[in-house]
Amino acid sequence: MGGEFIPELEEGDFAVDTRVLTGSNLQTTIASTQQAAKILLDEFPEVEKVVTKIGSGEIPTDPMPIEASDLMIILKDKKEWTSAKTFDELAEKMGARMASVPGITTGFQFPVQMRFNELMTGARQDVVCKIYGENLDTLSDYASQLGSIINTIDGAKDLYVETVSGMPQIVVNYKREELARYGIAIDQVNAMVEAAFAGKVTGQVYEGEKRFDLAVKLDTTQRKSLQNVQQLLIDAPSGMKLPLSSIANVEIVNGPYQIQRDNTRRRIIVGFNVRGRDVESIVTELQQKVKDKLSLPSGYSMTYGGAFENLQQAVSRLMIAVPIALLLILLLLYFAFKSIGQSLLIYSAIPLSAIGGVFALWLRDLPFSISAGVGFIALFGVAVLNGIVLLSEINRLHHQGDKTAMQCVMEATKSRLRPVLMTASVASLGFLPMALSNGAGAEVQRPLATVVIGGLLTATVLTLFVLPMLYLLFQNRKERKMSIHKITSVMIIGLFVSSFAHAQDSVELEALVLKATNESVAIQAMQKKVEEYETLANIKAALDATNISAEYGQVNSAAMDHRLVVDQSINSMKLYKAQRERYLLLAKENAILLDAEKKKIRQVIEENYYHTLILLQQEKLLSNSIQNMEIAVDKMRLRFEKGESAAWEVSMLEEQLWKLHNRLTSVKQQMVVSTANIQAYLPDFDYANVQSTWQKPGLMDKLDASQLSKNENVLLETNRIELVKNDRSSIVGQRLPVYHLGVAAMTIKGYQNTEGYDVYYGNDSYFYTVQAGISIPLFGANKRKLQSNAVSLSAQTNQEWFALNKTQKDYDAVYFKATTLNQSIEQYEQRLSAAQSDWSSINLQLLEKGEISIVEWIALQQWRNDTQLEYLQTCLEYSTQLSILHTYSPIQ
C-alpha cells in the first residue's frame, strides 16, 4: 500500500521554485521569470495572475540568491479549468511549457507545503536526500550520480541538485622565480592588487568638522575584465614597471558558490517532489537503487529527509500510541466484564475491523498515512462498542439461568440486531461525507473516514456472526471443563476449584475469602515451607562434608615434615535420587496441607458469612413482628381503658412482645458470634457493611469415588505411602558401596637411598599421591530395615483405604442431610409463597373490629413467625452443610 506522512493538500494555487543558472544577475532572473509568466498567462486559461518574488526582502527571513525566485501562480476555481482536470496533470503541462525558457528549472508545489518543507528540512522539495562529506567536488559528483538515479524512478518529479560550485573568481598565482629575479616582495604585490581593486586609505579629507578617509583605487572602467587585472603595473626596486601578468598567472576559475553545513558537517542536497505515488514506496525503491549503484567512500554518508523523515517519526510514535490504546481497551473491557475470556472475545473485533480498514484503503488506492492511523484508533473503539452491546445482552440472558447458551445467543442477536446496526450505521454515515468530500482539506479527512467505514463493515459482520459463534465455542469448552471437575463456579483465589454455586452474593464472599487467604499468617508460613522443600529438591547431589586433614612431625623420615590430605566420600546415585524424591514428596505433602488450610479458611468464612446473611433476615423479620406487636399492645390498652377488653388480653400481648424481644436478642448474639468467627481471619469485618442478601445456593452434583480420592485426607495418606516407598529406596541406596577419592601433598626432608646416602629436600619440594577407596556394607542391619519398611508400607496402605472409606461415608451422610434440607426449603418456600405478605395488618384490623379474639390473633402471629423462622433456620443448617460439602471438593 505504501505510506505517506499526511496526504497532500490541494491549496488551490501553485508555488513554483524557479531557478536560473548560478551566478546570473538580477536582469537575467527578471527576464527569464517574465518570459515564463507570459507563457503561463497566454497558454493556460486556468491562470488568473502570476506574481514573482526574487531575492531576499529588507527583513531577510527567507534568504534567497538572486538566481532563485518564487513564481506564485494564482489559479481560478477548479470547475473553470479546461487544460487539465487535476493539479498533478496541470503541473506536468505547465512544467513542460516552462522548460522552453533557456536555462530555467522549475519545481511545482503548493505554497504552504513548500514553506513547511523548507522549515522542516531547509529545502523546498517533498523528499530531501542529504549527502555529508568533506570535499565539495566529491559531494557534487555524488549528488550528480544520485540525481541520475532519481530520474529513473517513476513518480519522482522536479529534481533539484544543490549547486555548490560555479561562482567565477579571478585567481592570482605568483611566479616566485620571476619575483625573485626582479627583487619584488609578495607583500608589495598584494598591497598593489588590494589598492587597485579593493581600495586603500591614503589620507583624510575634512569638511568643516567632518572627517573622511581618502581611498585610492582604479577607476570602475579599469576593473571590469581579466585584462585589467593582468595589465596592472607593479613597481620593481630597479624602477621598472612590470605588468602583473609577467610575474603571476592571472586566470578565471569556478570557485565555491555556497557551503552548507548540518551539525558542523558539510553537506549537499538532492531533492525531488512526489507526484502520482506515495512517499514510502518511492524512497524504498530509491534506497534499493542507491545500495546497488552508489557506493559512498569512508567519511561520507547519506540521509533521507523531508516528508519521508516525518513519516518515519510519526510511525515510531504510532508504534507507542497504538499499543497503549489497545491495552487500555482491553483493560476497560476487563473492568466491564470481570473476565479475561469474554474481554478477549470482544477484543477479537479489533483485528477483523483492521482488515476491513486496510481493504477499504486498498480499494480506494489510498496509501497509509498518519490520518489513516488515527482512523484505526477510532475504529477500534467503535468496533469494540458493538461487541459490548451484544455480549452484555447474552450475559444478562445467561444469568437468568433458564436458557441454554444457544438460546441466549439466538435471542440476544435478535434483540440487539437493531442497536448494533444503528451504532455501526451512525458512525459510518457520519463519516461518509468526509470519505466522499472533494473540498479543501478533504485529502486529510478521506483516509480517516475510509478506514472507519470499511472497518465497521467487517466489524459488524464479526459482531453479528463470528462473535456469537466464538461465544458458543468458549461457553461449551467452559461447561465441558466444569463437567469434568463436577463444579459450577471457579474460586477467585484460583488455587483449588470448589463446587459452590451462588445466585447473587458470590462476588462479596469471594472477595472476603481471597482477602482472608492472602492475610493468613499460617498460609504464608506453609507456602514458605513448600518453597523450602522445592529448593532442597533442586540439589542434584548432597555430597557429604569434605574431609581436610594436616599432619606435622616425623611423618616420612626422621626429620620434621608435614602432609596435607583432602578426602571426599561419594554415595551411590540411587541414594541421591531418593533424597531428591523425598524432598519433592515433602513439598507435595505441605502443598496438600496448604490447600486443606485454604479450604478450612473458606469453610469458616463461607459458613459464618451465610449465617450472618440469614441472621440479618431473621432480625428484620423479628423487628417487623415487634413493631406490629407494639401497635397491637397500644391498641389493646386503649380498648382496655374503654372497657372493651380484659386485662388478661393486654398481659397476653405483652408476654408475646417480651418473647419476641428475647428472640431478637438471641439472634443478635448469634450475629456477634458469626462476626467474631470471621474477624478471627478478617479483623476489620463488620456485618453492618454487608450489602448482599441470602438466596439459596444450588446443591452441587454428588462427587464419585474418583473425585473423593483427591480429597486432602486421602491424598495425604497416598503421599505417605510414597514416602514409605522412598524410605525403601534410601535403604537400598545405603546398601550400595560408598566411594572415596582423595589427594595428598607431603614433604620428605630426609631419607637414605639404596646407596646408603642421605637425600634431603627442602620445604619447597612436595610429593603428591592420589587415593581411591570403596566402603561396602557387610552386615545385615539394612536387611532388617527393609523388613520393617515392608510392614510400614502394608500399614500405610490400610490407612489409605480407611481414609478413603471414611471420607466416602462422611461425605454421603453430609450430602444426604443437605439434600433433605434442600427439599425442606423448597416446601417452606411453596408454603410461604401461598401466604399473604400483609397478614399481620389484616389480622390486626380484624382484631380491632373484634372479628377475631386476642387468642386467635396471637396464634396467627405466632404461626406466621414460627413458619418463617423455621424456614430461615432450615436455610441456616443447609448453608452449614454446603460449607462442609465444599471441603470435599478435589484438590487440583
Residue, then its C-alpha position, 0 to 999 in steps of 0.5 A: m500500500g505504501g505510506e505517506f506522512i499526511p496526504e497532500l493538500e490541494e491549496g488551490d494555487f501553485a508555488v513554483d521554485t524557479r531557478v536560473l543558472t548560478g551566478s546570473n544577475l538580477q536582469t537575467t532572473i527578471a527576464s527569464t521569470q517574465q518570459a515564463a509568466k507570459i507563457l503561463l498567462d497566454e497558454f493556460p486559461e486556468v491562470e488568473k495572475v502570476v506574481t514573482k518574488i526574487g531575492s531576499g526582502e529588507i527583513p531577510t527571513d527567507p534568504m534567497p540568491i538572486e538566481a532563485s525566485d518564487l513564481m506564485i501562480i494564482l489559479k481560478d476555481k477548479k470547475e473553470w479549468t479546461s487544460a487539465k482536470t487535476f493539479d498533478e496533470l496541470a503541473e506536468k503541462m505547465g512544467a513542460r511549457m516552462a522548460s522552453v525558457p533557456g536555462i530555467t528549472t522549475g519545481f511545482q508545489f503548493p505554497v504552504q507545503m513548500r514553506f513547511n518543507e523548507l522549515m522542516t528540512g531547509a529545502r523546498q522539495d517533498v523528499v530531501c536526500k542529504i549527502y555529508g562529506e568533506n570535499l565539495d567536488t566529491l559531494s557534487d559528483y555524488a549528488s550528480q550520480l544520485g540525481s541520475i538515479i532519481n530520474t529513473i524512478d517513476g513518480a519522482k518529479d522536479l529534481y533539484v541538485e544543490t549547486v555548490s560550485g560555479m561562482p567565477q573568481i579571478v585567481v592570482n598565482y605568483k611566479r616566485e622565480e620571476l619575483a625573485r629575479y626582479g627583487i619584488a616582495i609578495d607583500q608589495v604585490n598584494a598591497m598593489v592588487e588590494a589598492a587597485f581593486a579593493g581600495k586603500v586609505t591614503g589620507q583624510v579629507y575634512e569638511g568643516e568638522k567632518r572627517f573622511d578617509l581618502a581611498v585610492k583605487l582604479d577607476t570602475t572602467q579599469r576593473k571590469s575584465l581579466q585584462n585589467v587585472q593582468q595589465l596592472l603595473i607593479d613597481a620593481p626596486s630597479g624602477m621598472k614597471l612590470p605588468l602583473s601578468s609577467i610575474a603571476n598567472v592571472e586566470i578565471v576559475n569556478g570557485p565555491y558558490q555556497i557551503q552548507r553545513d548540518n551539525t558542523r558537517r558539510r553537506i549537499i542536497v538532492g531533492f525531488n517532489v512526489r507526484g502520482r505515488d506515495v512517499e514510502s514506496i518511492v524512497t524504498e525503491l530509491q534506497q534499493k537503487v542507491k545500495d546497488k549503484l552508489s557506493l559512498p567512500s569512508g567519511y561520507s554518508m547519506t540521509y533521507g529527509g523531508a516528508f519521508e523523515n516525518l513519516q518515519q517519526a510519526v510511525s515510531r510514535l504510532m508504534i507507542a500510541v497504538p499499543i497503549a490504546l489497545l491495552l487500555i481497551l482491553l483493560l476497560l473491557y476487563f473492568a466491564f466484564k470481570s473476565i479475561g475470556q469474554s474481554l478477549l472475545i470482544y477484543s477479537a473485533i479489533p483485528l477483523s475491523a483492521i482488515g476491513g480498514v486496510f481493504a477499504l484503503w486498498l480499494r480506494d488506492l489510498p496509501f497509509s498515512i498518519s490520518a489513516g492511523v488515527g482512523f484505526i484508533a477510532l475504529f477500534g473503539v467503535a468496533v469494540l462498542n458493538g461487541i459490548v452491546l451484544l455480549s452484555e445482552i447474552n450475559r444478562l440472558h445467561h444469568q437468568g439461568d433458564k436458557t441454554a447458551m444457544q438460546c441466549v445467543m439466538e435471542a440476544t442477536k435478535s434483540r440487539l440486531r437493531p442497536v448494533l446496526m444503528t451504532a455501526s450505521v451512525a458512525s459510518l454515515g457520519f463519516l461518509p461525507m468526509a470519505l466522499s468530500n472533494g473540498a479543501g482539506a478533504e485529502v486529510q479527512r478521506p483516509l480517516a473516514t475510509v478506514v472507519i467505514g470499511g472497518l465497521l463493515t467487517a466489524t459488524v459482520l464479526t459482531l453479528f456472526v463470528l462473535p456469537m459463534l466464538y461465544l458458543l465455542f468458549q461457553n461449551r469448552k467452559e461447561r465441558k471443563m466444569s463437567i469434568h471437575k463436577i463444579t459450577s463456579v471457579m474460586i477467585i483465589g484460583l488455587f483449588v476449584s470448589s463446587f459452590a454455586h451462588a445466585q447473587d452474593s458470590v462476588e462479596l464472599e469471594a472477595l472476603v475469602l481471597k482477602a482472608t487467604n492472602e492475610s493468613v499468617a499460617i498460609q504464608a508460613m506453609q507456602k514458605k515451607v513448600e518453597e523450602y522443600e522445592t529448593l532442597a529438591n533442586i540439589k542434584a547431589a548432597l555430597d557429604a562434608t569434605n574431609i581436610s586433614a594436616e599432619y606435622g612431625q616425623v611423618n616420612s623420615a626422621a626429620m620434621d615434615h608435614r602432609l596435607v590430605v583432602d578426602q571426599s566420600i561419594n554415595s551411590m546415585k540411587l541414594y541421591k535420587a531418593q533424597r531428591e524424591r523425598y524432598l519433592l514428596l515433602a513439598k507435595e505433602n505441605a502443598i496438600l496441607l496448604d490447600a486443606e488450610k485454604k479450604k478450612i479458611r473458606q469453610v469458616i468464612e463461607e459458613n459464618y458469612y451465610h449465617t450472618l446473611i440469614l441472621l440479618q433476615q431473621e432480625k428484620l423479620l423479628s423487628n417487623s413482628i415487634q413493631n406490629m406487636e407494639i401497635a397491637v399492645d397500644k391498641m389493646r390498652l386503649r380498648f382496655e381503658k374503654g372497657e372493651s377488653a380484659a386485662w388478661e388480653v393486654s398481659m397476653l400481648e405483652e408476654q408475646l412482645w417480651k418473647l419476641h424481644n428475647r428472640l431478637t436478642s438471641v439472634k443478635q448474639q448469634m450475629v456477634v458470634s458469626t462476626a467474631n468467627i470471621q474477624a478471627y481471619l478478617p479483623d476489620f469485618d463488620y456485618a453492618n457493611v454487608q450489602s448482599t442478601w441470602q438466596k439459596p445456593g444450588l446443591m452441587d452434583k454428588l462427587d464419585a469415588s474418583q473425585l473423593s480420592k483427591n480429597e486432602n485426607v486421602l491424598l495425604e495418606t497416598n503421599r505417605i505411602e510414597l514416602v514409605k516407598n522412598d524410605r525403601s529406596s534410601i535403604v537400598g541406596q545405603r546398601l550400595p558401596v560408598y566411594h572415596l577419592g582423595v589427594a595428598a601433598m607431603t614433604i620428605k626432608g630426609y631419607q637414605n637411598t639404596e646407596g646408603y646416602d642421605v637425600y634431603y629436600g627442602n620445604d619447597s619440594y612436595f610429593y603428591t599421591v592420589q587415593a581411591g577407596i570403596s566402603i561396602p556394607l557387610f552386615g545385615a542391619n539394612k536387611r532388617k530395615l527393609q523388613s520393617n519398611a515392608v510392614s510400614l508400607s502394608a500399614q500405610t496402605n490400610q490407612e489409605w483405604f480407611a481414609l478413603n472409606k471414611t471420607q466416602k461415608d462422611y461425605d454421603a451422610v453430609y450430602f444426604k442431610a443437605t439434600t433433605l434440607n434442600q427439599s425442606i426449603e423448597q416446601y417452606e418456600q411453596r408454603l410461604s409463597a401461598a401466604q399473604s405478605d400483609w397478614s399481620s395488618i389484616n389480622l390486626q384490623l380484624l382484631e380491632k373490629g373484634e372479628i377475631s379474639i386476642v387468642e386467635w390473633i396471637a396464634l396467627q402471629q405466632w404461626r406466621n413467625d414460627t413458619q418463617l423462622e423455621y424456614l430461615q433456620t432450615c436455610l441456616e443448617y443447609s448453608t452449614q452443610l454446603s460449607i462442609l460439602h465444599t471441603y470435599s471438593p478435589i484438590q487440583 
